[in-house]
């Protein structure tokens, strides 16, 4: 059971990382905000990136929230994996 939870945490972290990377790449392309893909990515990533964006000071055109979001996801993954391994 613990192995299943460990694999789920790893898979979830990878999926969130991929979603953030795709969102960053799509932000460089002219895409409609009404596009189903854009709306899906916003729905997945905005709960993570939105609060980070509100905390970070404005840096002009450069949005650093994806960078810090990836770091937070990695930290959360490591904490959860350590806790799950202790239960095993």
PDB file with one MODEL, atoms N, CA, C and O in Angstrom:
MODEL        1
ATOM      1  N   UNK A   1       0.820  -1.201   0.000  1.00  0.00           N
ATOM      2  CA  UNK A   1       0.000   0.000   0.000  1.00  0.00           C
ATOM      3  C   UNK A   1       0.865   1.268   0.000  1.00  0.00           C
ATOM      4  O   UNK A   1       0.581   2.232  -0.710  1.00  0.00           O
ATOM      5  N   UNK A   2       1.922   1.239   0.811  1.00  0.00           N
ATOM      6  CA  UNK A   2       2.815   2.403   0.881  1.00  0.00           C
ATOM      7  C   UNK A   2       3.504   2.618  -0.466  1.00  0.00           C
ATOM      8  O   UNK A   2       3.674   3.754  -0.907  1.00  0.00           O
ATOM      9  N   UNK A   3       3.893   1.535  -1.108  1.00  0.00           N
ATOM     10  CA  UNK A   3       4.551   1.644  -2.418  1.00  0.00           C
ATOM     11  C   UNK A   3       3.611   2.301  -3.422  1.00  0.00           C
ATOM     12  O   UNK A   3       4.042   3.105  -4.248  1.00  0.00           O
ATOM     13  N   UNK A   4       2.351   1.963  -3.352  1.00  0.00           N
ATOM     14  CA  UNK A   4       1.355   2.570  -4.237  1.00  0.00           C
ATOM     15  C   UNK A   4       1.240   4.077  -3.978  1.00  0.00           C
ATOM     16  O   UNK A   4       1.159   4.866  -4.919  1.00  0.00           O
ATOM     17  N   UNK A   5       1.232   4.466  -2.713  1.00  0.00           N
ATOM     18  CA  UNK A   5       1.168   5.895  -2.372  1.00  0.00           C
ATOM     19  C   UNK A   5       2.428   6.634  -2.814  1.00  0.00           C
ATOM     20  O   UNK A   5       2.353   7.762  -3.301  1.00  0.00           O
ATOM     21  N   UNK A   6       3.583   5.997  -2.644  1.00  0.00           N
ATOM     22  CA  UNK A   6       4.842   6.607  -3.081  1.00  0.00           C
ATOM     23  C   UNK A   6       4.816   6.835  -4.591  1.00  0.00           C
ATOM     24  O   UNK A   6       5.189   7.907  -5.069  1.00  0.00           O
ATOM     25  N   UNK A   7       4.379   5.835  -5.332  1.00  0.00           N
ATOM     26  CA  UNK A   7       4.296   5.979  -6.789  1.00  0.00           C
ATOM     27  C   UNK A   7       3.292   7.052  -7.187  1.00  0.00           C
ATOM     28  O   UNK A   7       3.521   7.782  -8.152  1.00  0.00           O
ATOM     29  N   UNK A   8       2.176   7.160  -6.457  1.00  0.00           N
ATOM     30  CA  UNK A   8       1.181   8.191  -6.748  1.00  0.00           C
ATOM     31  C   UNK A   8       1.757   9.586  -6.526  1.00  0.00           C
ATOM     32  O   UNK A   8       1.541  10.481  -7.343  1.00  0.00           O
ATOM     33  N   UNK A   9       2.487   9.778  -5.428  1.00  0.00           N
ATOM     34  CA  UNK A   9       3.096  11.084  -5.143  1.00  0.00           C
ATOM     35  C   UNK A   9       4.087  11.449  -6.242  1.00  0.00           C
ATOM     36  O   UNK A   9       4.110  12.590  -6.704  1.00  0.00           O
ATOM     37  N   UNK A  10       4.902  10.490  -6.662  1.00  0.00           N
ATOM     38  CA  UNK A  10       5.867  10.751  -7.738  1.00  0.00           C
ATOM     39  C   UNK A  10       5.162  11.106  -9.042  1.00  0.00           C
ATOM     40  O   UNK A  10       5.564  12.040  -9.736  1.00  0.00           O
ATOM     41  N   UNK A  11       4.115  10.365  -9.372  1.00  0.00           N
ATOM     42  CA  UNK A  11       3.367  10.618 -10.601  1.00  0.00           C
ATOM     43  C   UNK A  11       2.687  11.983 -10.564  1.00  0.00           C
ATOM     44  O   UNK A  11       2.703  12.711 -11.557  1.00  0.00           O
ATOM     45  N   UNK A  12       2.099  12.330  -9.438  1.00  0.00           N
ATOM     46  CA  UNK A  12       1.444  13.630  -9.297  1.00  0.00           C
ATOM     47  C   UNK A  12       2.448  14.770  -9.443  1.00  0.00           C
ATOM     48  O   UNK A  12       2.167  15.760 -10.118  1.00  0.00           O
ATOM     49  N   UNK A  13       3.610  14.638  -8.818  1.00  0.00           N
ATOM     50  CA  UNK A  13       4.639  15.675  -8.930  1.00  0.00           C
ATOM     51  C   UNK A  13       5.110  15.817 -10.377  1.00  0.00           C
ATOM     52  O   UNK A  13       5.296  16.933 -10.861  1.00  0.00           O
ATOM     53  N   UNK A  14       5.302  14.704 -11.063  1.00  0.00           N
ATOM     54  CA  UNK A  14       5.721  14.761 -12.467  1.00  0.00           C
ATOM     55  C   UNK A  14       4.654  15.417 -13.332  1.00  0.00           C
ATOM     56  O   UNK A  14       4.970  16.223 -14.207  1.00  0.00           O
ATOM     57  N   UNK A  15       3.404  15.078 -13.092  1.00  0.00           N
ATOM     58  CA  UNK A  15       2.310  15.662 -13.879  1.00  0.00           C
ATOM     59  C   UNK A  15       2.227  17.169 -13.656  1.00  0.00           C
ATOM     60  O   UNK A  15       2.015  17.925 -14.604  1.00  0.00           O
ATOM     61  N   UNK A  16       2.392  17.608 -12.414  1.00  0.00           N
ATOM     62  CA  UNK A  16       2.361  19.050 -12.133  1.00  0.00           C
ATOM     63  C   UNK A  16       3.549  19.759 -12.779  1.00  0.00           C
ATOM     64  O   UNK A  16       3.396  20.852 -13.324  1.00  0.00           O
ATOM     65  N   UNK A  17       4.722  19.149 -12.722  1.00  0.00           N
ATOM     66  CA  UNK A  17       5.899  19.739 -13.366  1.00  0.00           C
ATOM     67  C   UNK A  17       5.686  19.885 -14.870  1.00  0.00           C
ATOM     68  O   UNK A  17       6.000  20.926 -15.447  1.00  0.00           O
ATOM     69  N   UNK A  18       5.157  18.850 -15.496  1.00  0.00           N
ATOM     70  CA  UNK A  18       4.903  18.904 -16.937  1.00  0.00           C
ATOM     71  C   UNK A  18       3.874  19.982 -17.252  1.00  0.00           C
ATOM     72  O   UNK A  18       4.039  20.729 -18.216  1.00  0.00           O
ATOM     73  N   UNK A  19       2.819  20.073 -16.453  1.00  0.00           N
ATOM     74  CA  UNK A  19       1.784  21.087 -16.686  1.00  0.00           C
ATOM     75  C   UNK A  19       2.371  22.491 -16.595  1.00  0.00           C
ATOM     76  O   UNK A  19       2.023  23.361 -17.393  1.00  0.00           O
ATOM     77  N   UNK A  20       3.257  22.718 -15.630  1.00  0.00           N
ATOM     78  CA  UNK A  20       3.877  24.042 -15.500  1.00  0.00           C
ATOM     79  C   UNK A  20       4.783  24.322 -16.693  1.00  0.00           C
ATOM     80  O   UNK A  20       4.756  25.428 -17.234  1.00  0.00           O
ATOM     81  N   UNK A  21       5.584  23.348 -17.114  1.00  0.00           N
ATOM     82  CA  UNK A  21       6.450  23.550 -18.276  1.00  0.00           C
ATOM     83  C   UNK A  21       5.637  23.845 -19.533  1.00  0.00           C
ATOM     84  O   UNK A  21       5.983  24.743 -20.300  1.00  0.00           O
ATOM     85  N   UNK A  22       4.573  23.103 -19.744  1.00  0.00           N
ATOM     86  CA  UNK A  22       3.731  23.340 -20.923  1.00  0.00           C
ATOM     87  C   UNK A  22       3.097  24.722 -20.848  1.00  0.00           C
ATOM     88  O   UNK A  22       3.002  25.417 -21.860  1.00  0.00           O
ATOM     89  N   UNK A  23       2.664  25.123 -19.658  1.00  0.00           N
ATOM     90  CA  UNK A  23       2.071  26.455 -19.508  1.00  0.00           C
ATOM     91  C   UNK A  23       3.088  27.543 -19.841  1.00  0.00           C
ATOM     92  O   UNK A  23       2.752  28.526 -20.502  1.00  0.00           O
ATOM     93  N   UNK A  24       4.313  27.373 -19.391  1.00  0.00           N
ATOM     94  CA  UNK A  24       5.358  28.360 -19.695  1.00  0.00           C
ATOM     95  C   UNK A  24       5.587  28.435 -21.201  1.00  0.00           C
ATOM     96  O   UNK A  24       5.658  29.528 -21.762  1.00  0.00           O
ATOM     97  N   UNK A  25       5.702  27.300 -21.849  1.00  0.00           N
ATOM     98  CA  UNK A  25       5.937  27.285 -23.295  1.00  0.00           C
ATOM     99  C   UNK A  25       4.761  27.908 -24.032  1.00  0.00           C
ATOM    100  O   UNK A  25       4.956  28.694 -24.959  1.00  0.00           O
ATOM    101  N   UNK A  26       3.536  27.564 -23.627  1.00  0.00           N
ATOM    102  CA  UNK A  26       2.360  28.133 -24.295  1.00  0.00           C
ATOM    103  C   UNK A  26       2.232  29.635 -24.055  1.00  0.00           C
ATOM    104  O   UNK A  26       1.622  30.340 -24.859  1.00  0.00           O
ATOM    105  N   UNK A  27       2.801  30.128 -22.959  1.00  0.00           N
ATOM    106  CA  UNK A  27       2.714  31.570 -22.700  1.00  0.00           C
ATOM    107  C   UNK A  27       3.533  32.366 -23.713  1.00  0.00           C
ATOM    108  O   UNK A  27       3.313  33.566 -23.879  1.00  0.00           O
ATOM    109  N   UNK A  28       4.463  31.717 -24.383  1.00  0.00           N
ATOM    110  CA  UNK A  28       5.265  32.390 -25.402  1.00  0.00           C
ATOM    111  C   UNK A  28       4.586  32.376 -26.763  1.00  0.00           C
ATOM    112  O   UNK A  28       5.021  33.073 -27.679  1.00  0.00           O
ATOM    113  N   UNK A  29       3.530  31.593 -26.902  1.00  0.00           N
ATOM    114  CA  UNK A  29       2.842  31.450 -28.179  1.00  0.00           C
ATOM    115  C   UNK A  29       1.512  32.194 -28.148  1.00  0.00           C
ATOM    116  O   UNK A  29       0.896  32.327 -27.090  1.00  0.00           O
ATOM    117  N   UNK A  30       1.069  32.679 -29.311  1.00  0.00           N
ATOM    118  CA  UNK A  30      -0.248  33.342 -29.339  1.00  0.00           C
ATOM    119  C   UNK A  30      -1.362  32.298 -29.260  1.00  0.00           C
ATOM    120  O   UNK A  30      -1.672  31.625 -30.242  1.00  0.00           O
ATOM    121  N   UNK A  31      -1.953  32.180 -28.077  1.00  0.00           N
ATOM    122  CA  UNK A  31      -3.044  31.214 -27.880  1.00  0.00           C
ATOM    123  C   UNK A  31      -4.219  31.939 -27.243  1.00  0.00           C
ATOM    124  O   UNK A  31      -4.038  32.848 -26.433  1.00  0.00           O
ATOM    125  N   UNK A  32      -5.399  31.537 -27.610  1.00  0.00           N
ATOM    126  CA  UNK A  32      -6.609  32.112 -27.034  1.00  0.00           C
ATOM    127  C   UNK A  32      -6.773  31.628 -25.594  1.00  0.00           C
ATOM    128  O   UNK A  32      -6.623  30.436 -25.328  1.00  0.00           O
ATOM    129  N   UNK A  33      -7.079  32.534 -24.662  1.00  0.00           N
ATOM    130  CA  UNK A  33      -7.327  32.097 -23.285  1.00  0.00           C
ATOM    131  C   UNK A  33      -8.579  31.233 -23.164  1.00  0.00           C
ATOM    132  O   UNK A  33      -8.790  30.585 -22.140  1.00  0.00           O
ATOM    133  N   UNK A  34      -9.409  31.223 -24.208  1.00  0.00           N
ATOM    134  CA  UNK A  34     -10.609  30.391 -24.203  1.00  0.00           C
ATOM    135  C   UNK A  34     -10.352  28.988 -24.744  1.00  0.00           C
ATOM    136  O   UNK A  34     -11.259  28.157 -24.773  1.00  0.00           O
ATOM    137  N   UNK A  35      -9.125  28.725 -25.172  1.00  0.00           N
ATOM    138  CA  UNK A  35      -8.770  27.403 -25.683  1.00  0.00           C
ATOM    139  C   UNK A  35      -8.940  26.368 -24.563  1.00  0.00           C
ATOM    140  O   UNK A  35      -8.558  26.630 -23.423  1.00  0.00           O
ATOM    141  N   UNK A  36      -9.504  25.206 -24.875  1.00  0.00           N
ATOM    142  CA  UNK A  36      -9.674  24.174 -23.842  1.00  0.00           C
ATOM    143  C   UNK A  36      -8.352  23.759 -23.188  1.00  0.00           C
ATOM    144  O   UNK A  36      -8.310  23.501 -21.985  1.00  0.00           O
ATOM    145  N   UNK A  37      -7.275  23.693 -23.976  1.00  0.00           N
ATOM    146  CA  UNK A  37      -5.976  23.322 -23.419  1.00  0.00           C
ATOM    147  C   UNK A  37      -5.485  24.376 -22.440  1.00  0.00           C
ATOM    148  O   UNK A  37      -5.006  24.046 -21.355  1.00  0.00           O
ATOM    149  N   UNK A  38      -5.602  25.637 -22.817  1.00  0.00           N
ATOM    150  CA  UNK A  38      -5.167  26.725 -21.942  1.00  0.00           C
ATOM    151  C   UNK A  38      -5.999  26.732 -20.666  1.00  0.00           C
ATOM    152  O   UNK A  38      -5.454  26.886 -19.573  1.00  0.00           O
ATOM    153  N   UNK A  39      -7.298  26.568 -20.793  1.00  0.00           N
ATOM    154  CA  UNK A  39      -8.164  26.556 -19.605  1.00  0.00           C
ATOM    155  C   UNK A  39      -7.830  25.380 -18.690  1.00  0.00           C
ATOM    156  O   UNK A  39      -7.842  25.522 -17.468  1.00  0.00           O
ATOM    157  N   UNK A  40      -7.532  24.221 -19.275  1.00  0.00           N
ATOM    158  CA  UNK A  40      -7.148  23.057 -18.478  1.00  0.00           C
ATOM    159  C   UNK A  40      -5.847  23.324 -17.724  1.00  0.00           C
ATOM    160  O   UNK A  40      -5.751  23.054 -16.527  1.00  0.00           O
ATOM    161  N   UNK A  41      -4.846  23.856 -18.431  1.00  0.00           N
ATOM    162  CA  UNK A  41      -3.564  24.142 -17.789  1.00  0.00           C
ATOM    163  C   UNK A  41      -3.704  25.201 -16.702  1.00  0.00           C
ATOM    164  O   UNK A  41      -3.085  25.095 -15.643  1.00  0.00           O
ATOM    165  N   UNK A  42      -4.514  26.220 -16.961  1.00  0.00           N
ATOM    166  CA  UNK A  42      -4.745  27.237 -15.934  1.00  0.00           C
ATOM    167  C   UNK A  42      -5.419  26.626 -14.714  1.00  0.00           C
ATOM    168  O   UNK A  42      -5.066  26.950 -13.580  1.00  0.00           O
ATOM    169  N   UNK A  43      -6.379  25.754 -14.938  1.00  0.00           N
ATOM    170  CA  UNK A  43      -7.069  25.112 -13.828  1.00  0.00           C
ATOM    171  C   UNK A  43      -6.153  24.241 -12.986  1.00  0.00           C
ATOM    172  O   UNK A  43      -6.330  24.132 -11.772  1.00  0.00           O
ATOM    173  N   UNK A  44      -5.177  23.622 -13.631  1.00  0.00           N
ATOM    174  CA  UNK A  44      -4.239  22.750 -12.915  1.00  0.00           C
ATOM    175  C   UNK A  44      -3.151  23.554 -12.215  1.00  0.00           C
ATOM    176  O   UNK A  44      -2.805  23.265 -11.069  1.00  0.00           O
ATOM    177  N   UNK A  45      -2.609  24.561 -12.897  1.00  0.00           N
ATOM    178  CA  UNK A  45      -1.419  25.242 -12.380  1.00  0.00           C
ATOM    179  C   UNK A  45      -1.708  26.504 -11.575  1.00  0.00           C
ATOM    180  O   UNK A  45      -0.906  26.877 -10.718  1.00  0.00           O
ATOM    181  N   UNK A  46      -2.812  27.158 -11.824  1.00  0.00           N
ATOM    182  CA  UNK A  46      -3.072  28.432 -11.143  1.00  0.00           C
ATOM    183  C   UNK A  46      -3.211  28.291  -9.624  1.00  0.00           C
ATOM    184  O   UNK A  46      -2.788  29.198  -8.907  1.00  0.00           O
ATOM    185  N   UNK A  47      -3.783  27.195  -9.092  1.00  0.00           N
ATOM    186  CA  UNK A  47      -3.809  27.063  -7.630  1.00  0.00           C
ATOM    187  C   UNK A  47      -2.416  27.016  -7.001  1.00  0.00           C
ATOM    188  O   UNK A  47      -2.259  27.328  -5.821  1.00  0.00           O
ATOM    189  N   UNK A  48      -1.417  26.632  -7.771  1.00  0.00           N
ATOM    190  CA  UNK A  48      -0.042  26.616  -7.271  1.00  0.00           C
ATOM    191  C   UNK A  48       0.643  27.945  -7.556  1.00  0.00           C
ATOM    192  O   UNK A  48       1.267  28.527  -6.669  1.00  0.00           O
ATOM    193  N   UNK A  49       0.529  28.427  -8.792  1.00  0.00           N
ATOM    194  CA  UNK A  49       1.279  29.614  -9.208  1.00  0.00           C
ATOM    195  C   UNK A  49       0.644  30.922  -8.743  1.00  0.00           C
ATOM    196  O   UNK A  49       1.357  31.895  -8.495  1.00  0.00           O
ATOM    197  N   UNK A  50      -0.670  30.962  -8.621  1.00  0.00           N
ATOM    198  CA  UNK A  50      -1.355  32.194  -8.215  1.00  0.00           C
ATOM    199  C   UNK A  50      -0.884  32.730  -6.871  1.00  0.00           C
ATOM    200  O   UNK A  50      -0.498  33.896  -6.786  1.00  0.00           O
ATOM    201  N   UNK A  51      -0.904  31.911  -5.812  1.00  0.00           N
ATOM    202  CA  UNK A  51      -0.427  32.407  -4.513  1.00  0.00           C
ATOM    203  C   UNK A  51       1.048  32.812  -4.534  1.00  0.00           C
ATOM    204  O   UNK A  51       1.436  33.780  -3.879  1.00  0.00           O
ATOM    205  N   UNK A  52       1.866  32.078  -5.283  1.00  0.00           N
ATOM    206  CA  UNK A  52       3.285  32.435  -5.390  1.00  0.00           C
ATOM    207  C   UNK A  52       3.420  33.788  -6.069  1.00  0.00           C
ATOM    208  O   UNK A  52       4.218  34.622  -5.641  1.00  0.00           O
ATOM    209  N   UNK A  53       2.647  34.010  -7.125  1.00  0.00           N
ATOM    210  CA  UNK A  53       2.695  35.269  -7.866  1.00  0.00           C
ATOM    211  C   UNK A  53       2.296  36.449  -6.970  1.00  0.00           C
ATOM    212  O   UNK A  53       2.847  37.542  -7.094  1.00  0.00           O
ATOM    213  N   UNK A  54       1.335  36.218  -6.070  1.00  0.00           N
ATOM    214  CA  UNK A  54       0.905  37.297  -5.168  1.00  0.00           C
ATOM    215  C   UNK A  54       1.972  37.619  -4.124  1.00  0.00           C
ATOM    216  O   UNK A  54       2.072  38.759  -3.671  1.00  0.00           O
ATOM    217  N   UNK A  55       2.771  36.622  -3.740  1.00  0.00           N
ATOM    218  CA  UNK A  55       3.809  36.828  -2.728  1.00  0.00           C
ATOM    219  C   UNK A  55       5.047  37.492  -3.321  1.00  0.00           C
ATOM    220  O   UNK A  55       5.648  38.367  -2.697  1.00  0.00           O
ATOM    221  N   UNK A  56       5.423  37.075  -4.522  1.00  0.00           N
ATOM    222  CA  UNK A  56       6.646  37.589  -5.147  1.00  0.00           C
ATOM    223  C   UNK A  56       6.486  39.050  -5.553  1.00  0.00           C
ATOM    224  O   UNK A  56       5.411  39.465  -5.987  1.00  0.00           O
ATOM    225  N   UNK A  57       7.565  39.832  -5.408  1.00  0.00           N
ATOM    226  CA  UNK A  57       7.503  41.204  -5.918  1.00  0.00           C
ATOM    227  C   UNK A  57       7.481  41.206  -7.444  1.00  0.00           C
ATOM    228  O   UNK A  57       7.999  40.287  -8.079  1.00  0.00           O
ATOM    229  N   UNK A  58       6.893  42.219  -8.017  1.00  0.00           N
ATOM    230  CA  UNK A  58       6.818  42.337  -9.484  1.00  0.00           C
ATOM    231  C   UNK A  58       8.221  42.531 -10.049  1.00  0.00           C
ATOM    232  O   UNK A  58       9.010  43.320  -9.528  1.00  0.00           O
ATOM    233  N   UNK A  59       8.519  41.798 -11.126  1.00  0.00           N
ATOM    234  CA  UNK A  59       9.837  41.893 -11.763  1.00  0.00           C
ATOM    235  C   UNK A  59       9.714  42.360 -13.206  1.00  0.00           C
ATOM    236  O   UNK A  59      10.550  42.025 -14.045  1.00  0.00           O
ATOM    237  N   UNK A  60       8.696  43.116 -13.489  1.00  0.00           N
ATOM    238  CA  UNK A  60       8.493  43.576 -14.858  1.00  0.00           C
ATOM    239  C   UNK A  60       7.820  42.508 -15.687  1.00  0.00           C
ATOM    240  O   UNK A  60       6.777  41.982 -15.300  1.00  0.00           O
ATOM    241  N   UNK A  61       8.404  42.181 -16.821  1.00  0.00           N
ATOM    242  CA  UNK A  61       7.805  41.208 -17.730  1.00  0.00           C
ATOM    243  C   UNK A  61       8.116  39.761 -17.358  1.00  0.00           C
ATOM    244  O   UNK A  61       7.496  38.841 -17.891  1.00  0.00           O
ATOM    245  N   UNK A  62       9.063  39.551 -16.455  1.00  0.00           N
ATOM    246  CA  UNK A  62       9.499  38.204 -16.114  1.00  0.00           C
ATOM    247  C   UNK A  62       8.676  37.654 -14.953  1.00  0.00           C
ATOM    248  O   UNK A  62       8.675  38.224 -13.862  1.00  0.00           O
ATOM    249  N   UNK A  63       7.977  36.546 -15.191  1.00  0.00           N
ATOM    250  CA  UNK A  63       7.174  35.886 -14.161  1.00  0.00           C
ATOM    251  C   UNK A  63       7.986  34.723 -13.602  1.00  0.00           C
ATOM    252  O   UNK A  63       8.207  33.725 -14.289  1.00  0.00           O
ATOM    253  N   UNK A  64       8.427  34.856 -12.360  1.00  0.00           N
ATOM    254  CA  UNK A  64       9.246  33.823 -11.739  1.00  0.00           C
ATOM    255  C   UNK A  64       8.426  32.776 -10.994  1.00  0.00           C
ATOM    256  O   UNK A  64       8.993  31.838 -10.435  1.00  0.00           O
ATOM    257  N   UNK A  65       7.116  32.917 -10.977  1.00  0.00           N
ATOM    258  CA  UNK A  65       6.290  31.979 -10.216  1.00  0.00           C
ATOM    259  C   UNK A  65       6.431  30.528 -10.695  1.00  0.00           C
ATOM    260  O   UNK A  65       6.407  29.632  -9.852  1.00  0.00           O
ATOM    261  N   UNK A  66       6.577  30.242 -11.994  1.00  0.00           N
ATOM    262  CA  UNK A  66       6.782  28.836 -12.384  1.00  0.00           C
ATOM    263  C   UNK A  66       8.062  28.237 -11.798  1.00  0.00           C
ATOM    264  O   UNK A  66       8.079  27.072 -11.401  1.00  0.00           O
ATOM    265  N   UNK A  67       9.119  29.023 -11.746  1.00  0.00           N
ATOM    266  CA  UNK A  67      10.380  28.552 -11.169  1.00  0.00           C
ATOM    267  C   UNK A  67      10.185  28.169  -9.705  1.00  0.00           C
ATOM    268  O   UNK A  67      10.584  27.084  -9.282  1.00  0.00           O
ATOM    269  N   UNK A  68       9.567  29.068  -8.936  1.00  0.00           N
ATOM    270  CA  UNK A  68       9.343  28.785  -7.525  1.00  0.00           C
ATOM    271  C   UNK A  68       8.286  27.696  -7.331  1.00  0.00           C
ATOM    272  O   UNK A  68       8.344  26.945  -6.358  1.00  0.00           O
ATOM    273  N   UNK A  69       7.337  27.610  -8.237  1.00  0.00           N
ATOM    274  CA  UNK A  69       6.348  26.538  -8.180  1.00  0.00           C
ATOM    275  C   UNK A  69       6.999  25.173  -8.339  1.00  0.00           C
ATOM    276  O   UNK A  69       6.662  24.232  -7.620  1.00  0.00           O
ATOM    277  N   UNK A  70       7.927  25.065  -9.277  1.00  0.00           N
ATOM    278  CA  UNK A  70       8.644  23.800  -9.473  1.00  0.00           C
ATOM    279  C   UNK A  70       9.456  23.430  -8.235  1.00  0.00           C
ATOM    280  O   UNK A  70       9.526  22.262  -7.853  1.00  0.00           O
ATOM    281  N   UNK A  71      10.067  24.435  -7.613  1.00  0.00           N
ATOM    282  CA  UNK A  71      10.828  24.181  -6.387  1.00  0.00           C
ATOM    283  C   UNK A  71       9.901  23.704  -5.275  1.00  0.00           C
ATOM    284  O   UNK A  71      10.221  22.748  -4.569  1.00  0.00           O
ATOM    285  N   UNK A  72       8.756  24.361  -5.114  1.00  0.00           N
ATOM    286  CA  UNK A  72       7.813  23.960  -4.065  1.00  0.00           C
ATOM    287  C   UNK A  72       7.252  22.558  -4.302  1.00  0.00           C
ATOM    288  O   UNK A  72       7.088  21.788  -3.356  1.00  0.00           O
ATOM    289  N   UNK A  73       6.964  22.232  -5.539  1.00  0.00           N
ATOM    290  CA  UNK A  73       6.478  20.883  -5.849  1.00  0.00           C
ATOM    291  C   UNK A  73       7.542  19.850  -5.490  1.00  0.00           C
ATOM    292  O   UNK A  73       7.231  18.807  -4.916  1.00  0.00           O
ATOM    293  N   UNK A  74       8.784  20.138  -5.825  1.00  0.00           N
ATOM    294  CA  UNK A  74       9.872  19.218  -5.513  1.00  0.00           C
ATOM    295  C   UNK A  74      10.041  19.053  -4.004  1.00  0.00           C
ATOM    296  O   UNK A  74      10.225  17.939  -3.514  1.00  0.00           O
ATOM    297  N   UNK A  75       9.978  20.162  -3.273  1.00  0.00           N
ATOM    298  CA  UNK A  75      10.097  20.084  -1.816  1.00  0.00           C
ATOM    299  C   UNK A  75       8.944  19.296  -1.209  1.00  0.00           C
ATOM    300  O   UNK A  75       9.157  18.447  -0.344  1.00  0.00           O
ATOM    301  N   UNK A  76       7.733  19.573  -1.658  1.00  0.00           N
ATOM    302  CA  UNK A  76       6.563  18.855  -1.141  1.00  0.00           C
ATOM    303  C   UNK A  76       6.671  17.366  -1.454  1.00  0.00           C
ATOM    304  O   UNK A  76       6.338  16.523  -0.621  1.00  0.00           O
ATOM    305  N   UNK A  77       7.135  17.052  -2.650  1.00  0.00           N
ATOM    306  CA  UNK A  77       7.304  15.646  -3.031  1.00  0.00           C
ATOM    307  C   UNK A  77       8.294  14.958  -2.097  1.00  0.00           C
ATOM    308  O   UNK A  77       8.031  13.857  -1.612  1.00  0.00           O
ATOM    309  N   UNK A  78       9.428  15.602  -1.845  1.00  0.00           N
ATOM    310  CA  UNK A  78      10.446  14.997  -0.985  1.00  0.00           C
ATOM    311  C   UNK A  78       9.943  14.805   0.442  1.00  0.00           C
ATOM    312  O   UNK A  78      10.207  13.772   1.056  1.00  0.00           O
ATOM    313  N   UNK A  79       9.224  15.784   0.973  1.00  0.00           N
ATOM    314  CA  UNK A  79       8.681  15.673   2.330  1.00  0.00           C
ATOM    315  C   UNK A  79       7.679  14.525   2.408  1.00  0.00           C
ATOM    316  O   UNK A  79       7.723  13.718   3.336  1.00  0.00           O
ATOM    317  N   UNK A  80       6.778  14.453   1.432  1.00  0.00           N
ATOM    318  CA  UNK A  80       5.787  13.373   1.423  1.00  0.00           C
ATOM    319  C   UNK A  80       6.445  12.005   1.268  1.00  0.00           C
ATOM    320  O   UNK A  80       6.047  11.046   1.928  1.00  0.00           O
ATOM    321  N   UNK A  81       7.443  11.913   0.402  1.00  0.00           N
ATOM    322  CA  UNK A  81       8.120  10.633   0.204  1.00  0.00           C
ATOM    323  C   UNK A  81       8.865  10.198   1.463  1.00  0.00           C
ATOM    324  O   UNK A  81       8.854   9.017   1.809  1.00  0.00           O
ATOM    325  N   UNK A  82       9.510  11.137   2.151  1.00  0.00           N
ATOM    326  CA  UNK A  82      10.190  10.789   3.400  1.00  0.00           C
ATOM    327  C   UNK A  82       9.186  10.299   4.437  1.00  0.00           C
ATOM    328  O   UNK A  82       9.439   9.313   5.130  1.00  0.00           O
ATOM    329  N   UNK A  83       8.049  10.983   4.546  1.00  0.00           N
ATOM    330  CA  UNK A  83       7.028  10.577   5.513  1.00  0.00           C
ATOM    331  C   UNK A  83       6.474   9.195   5.175  1.00  0.00           C
ATOM    332  O   UNK A  83       6.279   8.369   6.066  1.00  0.00           O
ATOM    333  N   UNK A  84       6.222   8.945   3.902  1.00  0.00           N
ATOM    334  CA  UNK A  84       5.691   7.638   3.499  1.00  0.00           C
ATOM    335  C   UNK A  84       6.711   6.524   3.713  1.00  0.00           C
ATOM    336  O   UNK A  84       6.346   5.414   4.102  1.00  0.00           O
ATOM    337  N   UNK A  85       7.977   6.812   3.461  1.00  0.00           N
ATOM    338  CA  UNK A  85       9.012   5.783   3.656  1.00  0.00           C
ATOM    339  C   UNK A  85       9.181   5.442   5.130  1.00  0.00           C
ATOM    340  O   UNK A  85       9.505   4.305   5.472  1.00  0.00           O
ATOM    341  N   UNK A  86       8.964   6.418   6.002  1.00  0.00           N
ATOM    342  CA  UNK A  86       9.039   6.135   7.439  1.00  0.00           C
ATOM    343  C   UNK A  86       7.895   5.241   7.886  1.00  0.00           C
ATOM    344  O   UNK A  86       8.038   4.473   8.838  1.00  0.00           O
ATOM    345  N   UNK A  87       6.767   5.338   7.208  1.00  0.00           N
ATOM    346  CA  UNK A  87       5.624   4.486   7.547  1.00  0.00           C
ATOM    347  C   UNK A  87       5.820   3.047   7.088  1.00  0.00           C
ATOM    348  O   UNK A  87       5.203   2.122   7.615  1.00  0.00           O
ATOM    349  N   UNK A  88       6.690   2.876   6.097  1.00  0.00           N
ATOM    350  CA  UNK A  88       6.884   1.530   5.514  1.00  0.00           C
ATOM    351  C   UNK A  88       7.648   0.618   6.449  1.00  0.00           C
ATOM    352  O   UNK A  88       7.896  -0.541   6.116  1.00  0.00           O
TER     353      UNK A  88
ENDMDL
END
